[in-house]
């Protein structure tokens, strides 16, 4: 079993910044992909950014140039630095991990509990 613990969400004014953090713990052999998704009211969950274990990254067009994803493999942690935030970035943000589990070597996807990010004046 693997647990993802998220932190860093909250309320910020337009143009402000937040840094989201997600730490994975538990029965981890390796983590292939780490990513952030978000879901706004009435909308589908969408990919915000992701990073693989060879450091390639992917971003949604709407956040390119404003958000930066990074990971610390030694800590099994992924970060999302969000700058120049806009009201349309308001959503519940979820961490996602593509994990190869220790001992079983089974590959599974895990989700964090989600946290609110609200951009409003």
Chimera marker file (.cmm) of the C-alpha trace (Angstrom):
<marker_set name="trace">
<marker id="1" x="0.000" y="0.000" z="0.000" r="1" g="1" b="0" radius="0.5"/>
<marker id="2" x="1.162" y="3.490" z="-0.883" r="1" g="1" b="0" radius="0.5"/>
<marker id="3" x="-0.029" y="6.780" z="0.578" r="1" g="1" b="0" radius="0.5"/>
<marker id="4" x="0.189" y="10.212" z="-1.007" r="1" g="1" b="0" radius="0.5"/>
<marker id="5" x="0.056" y="13.220" z="1.305" r="1" g="1" b="0" radius="0.5"/>
<marker id="6" x="-0.535" y="16.622" z="-0.269" r="1" g="1" b="0" radius="0.5"/>
<marker id="7" x="0.062" y="20.065" z="1.158" r="1" g="1" b="0" radius="0.5"/>
<marker id="8" x="0.344" y="23.679" z="0.087" r="1" g="1" b="0" radius="0.5"/>
<marker id="9" x="-3.120" y="24.479" z="-1.187" r="1" g="1" b="0" radius="0.5"/>
<marker id="10" x="-5.196" y="27.437" z="-0.098" r="1" g="1" b="0" radius="0.5"/>
<marker id="11" x="-6.483" y="30.858" z="-1.054" r="1" g="1" b="0" radius="0.5"/>
<marker id="12" x="-4.378" y="33.255" z="-3.111" r="1" g="1" b="0" radius="0.5"/>
<marker id="13" x="-5.031" y="36.461" z="-4.984" r="1" g="1" b="0" radius="0.5"/>
<marker id="14" x="-4.809" y="36.629" z="-8.779" r="1" g="1" b="0" radius="0.5"/>
<marker id="15" x="-1.201" y="36.985" z="-9.847" r="1" g="1" b="0" radius="0.5"/>
<marker id="16" x="0.006" y="35.257" z="-6.706" r="1" g="1" b="0" radius="0.5"/>
<marker id="17" x="1.931" y="32.020" z="-6.209" r="1" g="1" b="0" radius="0.5"/>
<marker id="18" x="1.532" y="28.723" z="-4.419" r="1" g="1" b="0" radius="0.5"/>
<marker id="19" x="3.720" y="25.653" z="-4.142" r="1" g="1" b="0" radius="0.5"/>
<marker id="20" x="2.032" y="22.283" z="-3.887" r="1" g="1" b="0" radius="0.5"/>
<marker id="21" x="3.849" y="19.340" z="-2.365" r="1" g="1" b="0" radius="0.5"/>
<marker id="22" x="3.018" y="15.638" z="-2.542" r="1" g="1" b="0" radius="0.5"/>
<marker id="23" x="4.989" y="13.044" z="-0.608" r="1" g="1" b="0" radius="0.5"/>
<marker id="24" x="4.613" y="9.335" z="-1.285" r="1" g="1" b="0" radius="0.5"/>
<marker id="25" x="5.285" y="6.715" z="1.349" r="1" g="1" b="0" radius="0.5"/>
<marker id="26" x="4.718" y="3.025" z="1.876" r="1" g="1" b="0" radius="0.5"/>
<marker id="27" x="5.575" y="-0.033" z="-0.141" r="1" g="1" b="0" radius="0.5"/>
<marker id="28" x="7.501" y="1.657" z="-2.949" r="1" g="1" b="0" radius="0.5"/>
<marker id="29" x="10.042" y="-0.046" z="-5.194" r="1" g="1" b="0" radius="0.5"/>
<marker id="30" x="10.093" y="2.766" z="-7.718" r="1" g="1" b="0" radius="0.5"/>
<marker id="31" x="7.912" y="5.603" z="-8.953" r="1" g="1" b="0" radius="0.5"/>
<marker id="32" x="7.597" y="5.884" z="-12.702" r="1" g="1" b="0" radius="0.5"/>
<marker id="33" x="5.422" y="8.959" z="-13.131" r="1" g="1" b="0" radius="0.5"/>
<marker id="34" x="4.325" y="11.686" z="-10.758" r="1" g="1" b="0" radius="0.5"/>
<marker id="35" x="1.698" y="14.184" z="-11.703" r="1" g="1" b="0" radius="0.5"/>
<marker id="36" x="-0.790" y="16.808" z="-10.681" r="1" g="1" b="0" radius="0.5"/>
<marker id="37" x="-4.388" y="16.862" z="-11.843" r="1" g="1" b="0" radius="0.5"/>
<marker id="38" x="-7.193" y="19.253" z="-11.069" r="1" g="1" b="0" radius="0.5"/>
<marker id="39" x="-10.949" y="19.260" z="-11.140" r="1" g="1" b="0" radius="0.5"/>
<marker id="40" x="-13.053" y="22.386" z="-11.149" r="1" g="1" b="0" radius="0.5"/>
<marker id="41" x="-16.779" y="22.318" z="-10.280" r="1" g="1" b="0" radius="0.5"/>
<marker id="42" x="-18.789" y="20.868" z="-13.145" r="1" g="1" b="0" radius="0.5"/>
<marker id="43" x="-15.699" y="19.889" z="-15.116" r="1" g="1" b="0" radius="0.5"/>
<marker id="44" x="-13.754" y="16.728" z="-15.711" r="1" g="1" b="0" radius="0.5"/>
<marker id="45" x="-10.478" y="16.043" z="-13.964" r="1" g="1" b="0" radius="0.5"/>
<marker id="46" x="-7.608" y="17.185" z="-16.155" r="1" g="1" b="0" radius="0.5"/>
<marker id="47" x="-3.861" y="16.766" z="-16.219" r="1" g="1" b="0" radius="0.5"/>
<marker id="48" x="-1.998" y="19.858" z="-15.052" r="1" g="1" b="0" radius="0.5"/>
<marker id="49" x="1.576" y="18.580" z="-15.204" r="1" g="1" b="0" radius="0.5"/>
<marker id="50" x="3.508" y="15.350" z="-14.953" r="1" g="1" b="0" radius="0.5"/>
<marker id="51" x="7.106" y="14.199" z="-14.701" r="1" g="1" b="0" radius="0.5"/>
<marker id="52" x="8.660" y="10.834" z="-15.417" r="1" g="1" b="0" radius="0.5"/>
<marker id="53" x="11.582" y="9.158" z="-13.710" r="1" g="1" b="0" radius="0.5"/>
<marker id="54" x="13.842" y="10.258" z="-16.552" r="1" g="1" b="0" radius="0.5"/>
<marker id="55" x="12.887" y="13.893" z="-15.833" r="1" g="1" b="0" radius="0.5"/>
<marker id="56" x="10.756" y="14.490" z="-18.887" r="1" g="1" b="0" radius="0.5"/>
<marker id="57" x="7.806" y="16.763" z="-18.185" r="1" g="1" b="0" radius="0.5"/>
<marker id="58" x="4.407" y="17.486" z="-19.658" r="1" g="1" b="0" radius="0.5"/>
<marker id="59" x="2.138" y="20.469" z="-19.067" r="1" g="1" b="0" radius="0.5"/>
<marker id="60" x="-1.386" y="21.449" z="-19.923" r="1" g="1" b="0" radius="0.5"/>
<marker id="61" x="-1.364" y="24.297" z="-22.439" r="1" g="1" b="0" radius="0.5"/>
<marker id="62" x="-3.217" y="26.513" z="-19.983" r="1" g="1" b="0" radius="0.5"/>
<marker id="63" x="-0.379" y="26.401" z="-17.433" r="1" g="1" b="0" radius="0.5"/>
<marker id="64" x="2.711" y="26.405" z="-19.649" r="1" g="1" b="0" radius="0.5"/>
<marker id="65" x="5.096" y="29.170" z="-18.650" r="1" g="1" b="0" radius="0.5"/>
<marker id="66" x="3.363" y="29.665" z="-15.293" r="1" g="1" b="0" radius="0.5"/>
<marker id="67" x="3.624" y="26.288" z="-13.518" r="1" g="1" b="0" radius="0.5"/>
<marker id="68" x="6.731" y="24.177" z="-12.944" r="1" g="1" b="0" radius="0.5"/>
<marker id="69" x="6.719" y="20.553" z="-11.846" r="1" g="1" b="0" radius="0.5"/>
<marker id="70" x="9.733" y="18.972" z="-10.170" r="1" g="1" b="0" radius="0.5"/>
<marker id="71" x="10.504" y="15.861" z="-8.183" r="1" g="1" b="0" radius="0.5"/>
<marker id="72" x="12.917" y="14.676" z="-5.519" r="1" g="1" b="0" radius="0.5"/>
<marker id="73" x="13.403" y="10.963" z="-6.110" r="1" g="1" b="0" radius="0.5"/>
<marker id="74" x="15.260" y="10.452" z="-2.841" r="1" g="1" b="0" radius="0.5"/>
<marker id="75" x="12.218" y="11.762" z="-0.962" r="1" g="1" b="0" radius="0.5"/>
<marker id="76" x="9.556" y="10.310" z="-3.287" r="1" g="1" b="0" radius="0.5"/>
<marker id="77" x="8.153" y="13.825" z="-3.484" r="1" g="1" b="0" radius="0.5"/>
<marker id="78" x="6.745" y="15.924" z="-6.293" r="1" g="1" b="0" radius="0.5"/>
<marker id="79" x="6.286" y="19.672" z="-6.298" r="1" g="1" b="0" radius="0.5"/>
<marker id="80" x="4.183" y="22.048" z="-8.342" r="1" g="1" b="0" radius="0.5"/>
<marker id="81" x="5.266" y="25.670" z="-8.311" r="1" g="1" b="0" radius="0.5"/>
<marker id="82" x="2.338" y="27.762" z="-9.499" r="1" g="1" b="0" radius="0.5"/>
<marker id="83" x="2.991" y="31.384" z="-10.456" r="1" g="1" b="0" radius="0.5"/>
<marker id="84" x="0.820" y="34.090" z="-12.002" r="1" g="1" b="0" radius="0.5"/>
<marker id="85" x="-2.274" y="32.331" z="-10.757" r="1" g="1" b="0" radius="0.5"/>
<marker id="86" x="-5.611" y="33.117" z="-12.366" r="1" g="1" b="0" radius="0.5"/>
<marker id="87" x="-9.178" y="32.660" z="-11.152" r="1" g="1" b="0" radius="0.5"/>
<marker id="88" x="-9.596" y="29.874" z="-13.718" r="1" g="1" b="0" radius="0.5"/>
<marker id="89" x="-6.902" y="27.891" z="-11.890" r="1" g="1" b="0" radius="0.5"/>
<marker id="90" x="-9.364" y="27.449" z="-9.027" r="1" g="1" b="0" radius="0.5"/>
<marker id="91" x="-9.972" y="23.738" z="-8.530" r="1" g="1" b="0" radius="0.5"/>
<marker id="92" x="-9.301" y="20.752" z="-6.332" r="1" g="1" b="0" radius="0.5"/>
<marker id="93" x="-5.769" y="19.582" z="-7.092" r="1" g="1" b="0" radius="0.5"/>
<marker id="94" x="-4.844" y="15.909" z="-6.889" r="1" g="1" b="0" radius="0.5"/>
<marker id="95" x="-1.462" y="14.231" z="-6.804" r="1" g="1" b="0" radius="0.5"/>
<marker id="96" x="-1.039" y="11.042" z="-8.818" r="1" g="1" b="0" radius="0.5"/>
<marker id="97" x="1.714" y="8.448" z="-8.696" r="1" g="1" b="0" radius="0.5"/>
<marker id="98" x="2.444" y="5.523" z="-11.019" r="1" g="1" b="0" radius="0.5"/>
<marker id="99" x="4.162" y="3.164" z="-8.594" r="1" g="1" b="0" radius="0.5"/>
<marker id="100" x="5.930" y="-0.167" z="-8.805" r="1" g="1" b="0" radius="0.5"/>
<marker id="101" x="5.283" y="-1.738" z="-5.420" r="1" g="1" b="0" radius="0.5"/>
<marker id="102" x="7.990" y="-3.265" z="-3.274" r="1" g="1" b="0" radius="0.5"/>
<marker id="103" x="8.068" y="-7.094" z="-3.057" r="1" g="1" b="0" radius="0.5"/>
<marker id="104" x="5.152" y="-7.695" z="-5.434" r="1" g="1" b="0" radius="0.5"/>
<marker id="105" x="6.582" y="-5.466" z="-8.215" r="1" g="1" b="0" radius="0.5"/>
<marker id="106" x="3.016" y="-4.749" z="-9.230" r="1" g="1" b="0" radius="0.5"/>
<marker id="107" x="2.452" y="-1.435" z="-10.984" r="1" g="1" b="0" radius="0.5"/>
<marker id="108" x="-0.434" y="0.644" z="-9.636" r="1" g="1" b="0" radius="0.5"/>
<marker id="109" x="-1.773" y="4.159" z="-9.763" r="1" g="1" b="0" radius="0.5"/>
<marker id="110" x="-2.406" y="6.031" z="-6.550" r="1" g="1" b="0" radius="0.5"/>
<marker id="111" x="-4.203" y="9.314" z="-5.865" r="1" g="1" b="0" radius="0.5"/>
<marker id="112" x="-3.873" y="11.844" z="-3.107" r="1" g="1" b="0" radius="0.5"/>
<marker id="113" x="-6.903" y="13.043" z="-1.179" r="1" g="1" b="0" radius="0.5"/>
<marker id="114" x="-7.080" y="16.322" z="-3.082" r="1" g="1" b="0" radius="0.5"/>
<marker id="115" x="-6.806" y="19.883" z="-1.832" r="1" g="1" b="0" radius="0.5"/>
<marker id="116" x="-8.532" y="23.100" z="-2.714" r="1" g="1" b="0" radius="0.5"/>
<marker id="117" x="-6.746" y="25.890" z="-4.526" r="1" g="1" b="0" radius="0.5"/>
<marker id="118" x="-8.795" y="29.069" z="-4.787" r="1" g="1" b="0" radius="0.5"/>
<marker id="119" x="-7.634" y="32.104" z="-6.753" r="1" g="1" b="0" radius="0.5"/>
<marker id="120" x="-9.759" y="35.093" z="-5.857" r="1" g="1" b="0" radius="0.5"/>
<marker id="121" x="-9.487" y="38.692" z="-4.801" r="1" g="1" b="0" radius="0.5"/>
<link id1="1" id2="2" r="1" g="1" b="0" radius="0.2"/>
<link id1="2" id2="3" r="1" g="1" b="0" radius="0.2"/>
<link id1="3" id2="4" r="1" g="1" b="0" radius="0.2"/>
<link id1="4" id2="5" r="1" g="1" b="0" radius="0.2"/>
<link id1="5" id2="6" r="1" g="1" b="0" radius="0.2"/>
<link id1="6" id2="7" r="1" g="1" b="0" radius="0.2"/>
<link id1="7" id2="8" r="1" g="1" b="0" radius="0.2"/>
<link id1="8" id2="9" r="1" g="1" b="0" radius="0.2"/>
<link id1="9" id2="10" r="1" g="1" b="0" radius="0.2"/>
<link id1="10" id2="11" r="1" g="1" b="0" radius="0.2"/>
<link id1="11" id2="12" r="1" g="1" b="0" radius="0.2"/>
<link id1="12" id2="13" r="1" g="1" b="0" radius="0.2"/>
<link id1="13" id2="14" r="1" g="1" b="0" radius="0.2"/>
<link id1="14" id2="15" r="1" g="1" b="0" radius="0.2"/>
<link id1="15" id2="16" r="1" g="1" b="0" radius="0.2"/>
<link id1="16" id2="17" r="1" g="1" b="0" radius="0.2"/>
<link id1="17" id2="18" r="1" g="1" b="0" radius="0.2"/>
<link id1="18" id2="19" r="1" g="1" b="0" radius="0.2"/>
<link id1="19" id2="20" r="1" g="1" b="0" radius="0.2"/>
<link id1="20" id2="21" r="1" g="1" b="0" radius="0.2"/>
<link id1="21" id2="22" r="1" g="1" b="0" radius="0.2"/>
<link id1="22" id2="23" r="1" g="1" b="0" radius="0.2"/>
<link id1="23" id2="24" r="1" g="1" b="0" radius="0.2"/>
<link id1="24" id2="25" r="1" g="1" b="0" radius="0.2"/>
<link id1="25" id2="26" r="1" g="1" b="0" radius="0.2"/>
<link id1="26" id2="27" r="1" g="1" b="0" radius="0.2"/>
<link id1="27" id2="28" r="1" g="1" b="0" radius="0.2"/>
<link id1="28" id2="29" r="1" g="1" b="0" radius="0.2"/>
<link id1="29" id2="30" r="1" g="1" b="0" radius="0.2"/>
<link id1="30" id2="31" r="1" g="1" b="0" radius="0.2"/>
<link id1="31" id2="32" r="1" g="1" b="0" radius="0.2"/>
<link id1="32" id2="33" r="1" g="1" b="0" radius="0.2"/>
<link id1="33" id2="34" r="1" g="1" b="0" radius="0.2"/>
<link id1="34" id2="35" r="1" g="1" b="0" radius="0.2"/>
<link id1="35" id2="36" r="1" g="1" b="0" radius="0.2"/>
<link id1="36" id2="37" r="1" g="1" b="0" radius="0.2"/>
<link id1="37" id2="38" r="1" g="1" b="0" radius="0.2"/>
<link id1="38" id2="39" r="1" g="1" b="0" radius="0.2"/>
<link id1="39" id2="40" r="1" g="1" b="0" radius="0.2"/>
<link id1="40" id2="41" r="1" g="1" b="0" radius="0.2"/>
<link id1="41" id2="42" r="1" g="1" b="0" radius="0.2"/>
<link id1="42" id2="43" r="1" g="1" b="0" radius="0.2"/>
<link id1="43" id2="44" r="1" g="1" b="0" radius="0.2"/>
<link id1="44" id2="45" r="1" g="1" b="0" radius="0.2"/>
<link id1="45" id2="46" r="1" g="1" b="0" radius="0.2"/>
<link id1="46" id2="47" r="1" g="1" b="0" radius="0.2"/>
<link id1="47" id2="48" r="1" g="1" b="0" radius="0.2"/>
<link id1="48" id2="49" r="1" g="1" b="0" radius="0.2"/>
<link id1="49" id2="50" r="1" g="1" b="0" radius="0.2"/>
<link id1="50" id2="51" r="1" g="1" b="0" radius="0.2"/>
<link id1="51" id2="52" r="1" g="1" b="0" radius="0.2"/>
<link id1="52" id2="53" r="1" g="1" b="0" radius="0.2"/>
<link id1="53" id2="54" r="1" g="1" b="0" radius="0.2"/>
<link id1="54" id2="55" r="1" g="1" b="0" radius="0.2"/>
<link id1="55" id2="56" r="1" g="1" b="0" radius="0.2"/>
<link id1="56" id2="57" r="1" g="1" b="0" radius="0.2"/>
<link id1="57" id2="58" r="1" g="1" b="0" radius="0.2"/>
<link id1="58" id2="59" r="1" g="1" b="0" radius="0.2"/>
<link id1="59" id2="60" r="1" g="1" b="0" radius="0.2"/>
<link id1="60" id2="61" r="1" g="1" b="0" radius="0.2"/>
<link id1="61" id2="62" r="1" g="1" b="0" radius="0.2"/>
<link id1="62" id2="63" r="1" g="1" b="0" radius="0.2"/>
<link id1="63" id2="64" r="1" g="1" b="0" radius="0.2"/>
<link id1="64" id2="65" r="1" g="1" b="0" radius="0.2"/>
<link id1="65" id2="66" r="1" g="1" b="0" radius="0.2"/>
<link id1="66" id2="67" r="1" g="1" b="0" radius="0.2"/>
<link id1="67" id2="68" r="1" g="1" b="0" radius="0.2"/>
<link id1="68" id2="69" r="1" g="1" b="0" radius="0.2"/>
<link id1="69" id2="70" r="1" g="1" b="0" radius="0.2"/>
<link id1="70" id2="71" r="1" g="1" b="0" radius="0.2"/>
<link id1="71" id2="72" r="1" g="1" b="0" radius="0.2"/>
<link id1="72" id2="73" r="1" g="1" b="0" radius="0.2"/>
<link id1="73" id2="74" r="1" g="1" b="0" radius="0.2"/>
<link id1="74" id2="75" r="1" g="1" b="0" radius="0.2"/>
<link id1="75" id2="76" r="1" g="1" b="0" radius="0.2"/>
<link id1="76" id2="77" r="1" g="1" b="0" radius="0.2"/>
<link id1="77" id2="78" r="1" g="1" b="0" radius="0.2"/>
<link id1="78" id2="79" r="1" g="1" b="0" radius="0.2"/>
<link id1="79" id2="80" r="1" g="1" b="0" radius="0.2"/>
<link id1="80" id2="81" r="1" g="1" b="0" radius="0.2"/>
<link id1="81" id2="82" r="1" g="1" b="0" radius="0.2"/>
<link id1="82" id2="83" r="1" g="1" b="0" radius="0.2"/>
<link id1="83" id2="84" r="1" g="1" b="0" radius="0.2"/>
<link id1="84" id2="85" r="1" g="1" b="0" radius="0.2"/>
<link id1="85" id2="86" r="1" g="1" b="0" radius="0.2"/>
<link id1="86" id2="87" r="1" g="1" b="0" radius="0.2"/>
<link id1="87" id2="88" r="1" g="1" b="0" radius="0.2"/>
<link id1="88" id2="89" r="1" g="1" b="0" radius="0.2"/>
<link id1="89" id2="90" r="1" g="1" b="0" radius="0.2"/>
<link id1="90" id2="91" r="1" g="1" b="0" radius="0.2"/>
<link id1="91" id2="92" r="1" g="1" b="0" radius="0.2"/>
<link id1="92" id2="93" r="1" g="1" b="0" radius="0.2"/>
<link id1="93" id2="94" r="1" g="1" b="0" radius="0.2"/>
<link id1="94" id2="95" r="1" g="1" b="0" radius="0.2"/>
<link id1="95" id2="96" r="1" g="1" b="0" radius="0.2"/>
<link id1="96" id2="97" r="1" g="1" b="0" radius="0.2"/>
<link id1="97" id2="98" r="1" g="1" b="0" radius="0.2"/>
<link id1="98" id2="99" r="1" g="1" b="0" radius="0.2"/>
<link id1="99" id2="100" r="1" g="1" b="0" radius="0.2"/>
<link id1="100" id2="101" r="1" g="1" b="0" radius="0.2"/>
<link id1="101" id2="102" r="1" g="1" b="0" radius="0.2"/>
<link id1="102" id2="103" r="1" g="1" b="0" radius="0.2"/>
<link id1="103" id2="104" r="1" g="1" b="0" radius="0.2"/>
<link id1="104" id2="105" r="1" g="1" b="0" radius="0.2"/>
<link id1="105" id2="106" r="1" g="1" b="0" radius="0.2"/>
<link id1="106" id2="107" r="1" g="1" b="0" radius="0.2"/>
<link id1="107" id2="108" r="1" g="1" b="0" radius="0.2"/>
<link id1="108" id2="109" r="1" g="1" b="0" radius="0.2"/>
<link id1="109" id2="110" r="1" g="1" b="0" radius="0.2"/>
<link id1="110" id2="111" r="1" g="1" b="0" radius="0.2"/>
<link id1="111" id2="112" r="1" g="1" b="0" radius="0.2"/>
<link id1="112" id2="113" r="1" g="1" b="0" radius="0.2"/>
<link id1="113" id2="114" r="1" g="1" b="0" radius="0.2"/>
<link id1="114" id2="115" r="1" g="1" b="0" radius="0.2"/>
<link id1="115" id2="116" r="1" g="1" b="0" radius="0.2"/>
<link id1="116" id2="117" r="1" g="1" b="0" radius="0.2"/>
<link id1="117" id2="118" r="1" g="1" b="0" radius="0.2"/>
<link id1="118" id2="119" r="1" g="1" b="0" radius="0.2"/>
<link id1="119" id2="120" r="1" g="1" b="0" radius="0.2"/>
<link id1="120" id2="121" r="1" g="1" b="0" radius="0.2"/>
</marker_set>
